[in-house]
Structures are given as C-alpha cells and as structure tokens.
Amino acid sequence: MSLRIVVCVKYVPDATGDRHFSDDLTTDREAVDGLLSELDEYAVEQALQISEAADDAEITVLTVGPEDARDALRKGLSMGADKAVHVEDDELHGTDVMGTSLVLAKAVEHVGYDLVVCGMASTDGTMGVLPAILAERLGVPQVTQLSAVAVADGKVTGRRDGDAASEQLEAALPAVVSVTDQSGEARYPSFKGIMAAKKKPVETLDLDDLGIDAEDVGLAGAWTKVEDATKRPARTAGTIVKDEGEGGKQLAEFLAGQKFI
Ligand SMILES: Cc1cc2nc3c(=O)[nH]c(=O)nc-3n(C[C@H](O)[C@H](O)[C@H](O)COP(=O)(O)OP(=O)(O)OC[C@H]3O[C@@H](n4cnc5c(N)ncnc54)[C@H](O)[C@@H]3O)c2cc1C
C-alpha cells in the first residue's frame, strides 16, 4: 500500500523585507511579500527522498494560510510533491500555534497519512513547537529535530544531533517528524517540475469542511496575545577599541561584559 506522506509547509513574510504590525497587532501581510519558509524546503526534500526510496509513496504538501499561501504549495509541488491542500478561511486571521495545530491536525486526518514531515521551525514564528503539538493532537509519536531520517518496515528512524551526543531514534508509523537544516540541501525546482506543478491538484478547504468552530481559532481562540509592539531602536555607534598595547585585554573585557565569553 502506498506510503502517505504529508509535508506541512508555512507561507511566511520575506525576512529581507520591512515587516510591520497591523492595528490589531497581527502581521501586516499586505506590506510585505511572502514565500515558502526556507526551513520547510528541507522537509519537502526529506519527504521526496523517503518517497524515492519507497516502492510506492504519495506526497501531499499542506499549508494553513491566506490566499497567497498557494505560492508555498506551488513551490513544494514544483520540487516534486504530488498534490496540495490549502486551508484558507477569513476566520483564521490571527490564529496562534494552538489554533494552527488544530487546523493542521484536522487537515492531516482529512488527507490520510502514515508520516507527517515538518520543518524544525518557521522562519517567522520560530517557536519550533508545532510538530510536537500536532503529534499530540493526532495521538501519534513524534520524532523531532532530525538531521537524518528514513522509513522502513513500518517505522521511521532518524538521528538527532545534540551538542554533546547524537541520538538514534525510531517510532512506529503513523508518526510526526521534524527535520533540521542539517538534513541535506533542498533541491531546486527544475523547469519540468515547475511546468508539471501547474497541473497538479490543489484542494482548498475551509473551517466548515474540517468541522472546526471559528471560536477555536483566529484572534478569538488564540492562547497568546500580542499586548504591544514597538519599533526596534536605531543602532547606536559601537565601541571602538584602539590597540595601544592593551587592545587584546580591552577586547576580552568587552566580550566578557557582553557575556560572549
Ligand atoms: C505572538 C504571535 C502572533 C501571531 N500573529 C499571527 C498573525 O498575525 N497572523 C497569523 O496568521 N498568524 C499569527 N501567528 C501564528 C503563527 O504565525 C504560526 O502560524 C503558529 O503560531 C505556528 O508557530 P510557528 O510558526 O512558530 O511554528 P513552528 O513551531 O516554528 O513551526 C514548525 C513547523 O510547523 C509547520 N507549520 C507551522 N505553521 C504552519 C502553517 N501555518 N501551515 C503549515 N505548516 C506550518 C512547518 O512545517 C514549520 O516548519 C502568531 C503567533 C504568535 C505566537
């Protein structure tokens, strides 16, 4: 039977652009272009490698986000995913990680899955907790922060590299994994892949389709609240150390004062 892989990909504001908050203290998405979160490209790549090693596999890229979030799905499809699911609903505006994980869990169940692959963290929220919450909501094992991942004999195995040691982990499928930026360079979409992506199916779902109450998501259902946001202060002039015999000592003292050493 086909191995069903769902890759969660997030559409994020381009970090190189100037980002602002709207009046309700949510991200002003009109003011900045978006793109597929770069760390999620590693998740798509690992799913493609697992699929290539399997006899028969199908990859679905899944996103929860506004209309433009389709761009993230197109990128995943042009890299080689088979189909896409886009959850879009006006009521999702301001949804935090608890709401996002709820919607993703319902959508993953809707698609059907053996393995869910996530990135290690989104490049905007950067909490890195969504995969764990998603696994809990689905009631399946989680194997997170993997630098190497493989599937065989109904199990997912992987290596998690820490500062002091590497761990070898495994879990029975179905499971949720997240992969790091050490898992292997993500491929560029080929021209053929970009053309093929235009014909691949993209299913759009809303909250009704997933049986989710609007009050459980959006700003109303969020467990977190942005109370205030202020612009980052302009950079001040740095400390200049002139070496007149004591330069090294002064530099070391400065670094120690900043708790760098
Ligand atoms: C203070 C705060 C303010 C927020 N404001 C807004 C807002 O104004 N507008 C808004 O839309 N959201 C908002 N959010 C929600 C937020 O952007 C995330 O969608 C959500 O909280 C997930 O957290 P994260 O992005 O840090 O996920 P992480 O845990 O860092 O993400 C890990 C992985 O989970 C997957 N993933 C995460 N999000 C998605 C997604 N949406 N679709 C598919 N896969 C995903 C990806 O694989 C990703 O690599 C806010 C969250 C917080 C905490």
The ligand as an ORCA input file, in Angstrom:
! r2SCAN-3c Opt
* xyz 0 1
  C       2.580     36.243     19.172
  C       2.030     35.578     17.927
  C       1.427     36.343     16.944
  C       0.931     35.736     15.811
  N       0.342     36.514     14.884
  C      -0.143     35.944     13.785
  C      -0.752     36.747     12.803
  O      -0.830     37.955     12.940
  N      -1.264     36.157     11.700
  C      -1.162     34.807     11.538
  O      -1.644     34.300     10.520
  N      -0.549     34.021     12.444
  C      -0.057     34.547     13.562
  N       0.531     33.758     14.492
  C       0.613     32.311     14.251
  C       1.982     31.872     13.827
  O       2.486     32.660     12.777
  C       2.085     30.391     13.446
  O       1.292     30.032     12.361
  C       1.824     29.417     14.534
  O       1.880     30.012     15.776
  C       2.842     28.272     14.453
  O       4.005     28.677     15.135
  P       5.374     28.796     14.401
  O       5.184     29.409     13.060
  O       6.343     29.441     15.307
  O       5.652     27.277     14.174
  P       6.915     26.391     14.398
  O       6.608     25.524     15.533
  O       8.179     27.210     14.440
  O       6.835     25.665     13.011
  C       7.407     24.370     12.845
  C       6.878     23.763     11.599
  O       5.461     23.628     11.670
  C       4.902     23.749     10.370
  N       3.978     24.886     10.319
  C       3.908     25.956     11.149
  N       2.905     26.773     10.782
  C       2.324     26.218      9.696
  C       1.248     26.585      8.849
  N       0.551     27.708      9.050
  N       0.923     25.770      7.814
  C       1.617     24.621      7.598
  N       2.649     24.229      8.361
  C       3.003     25.009      9.397
  C       6.074     23.942      9.420
  O       6.493     22.679      8.962
  C       7.123     24.549     10.331
  O       8.436     24.381      9.859
  C       1.041     34.336     15.626
  C       1.669     33.590     16.631
  C       2.141     34.185     17.759
  C       2.796     33.360     18.839
*
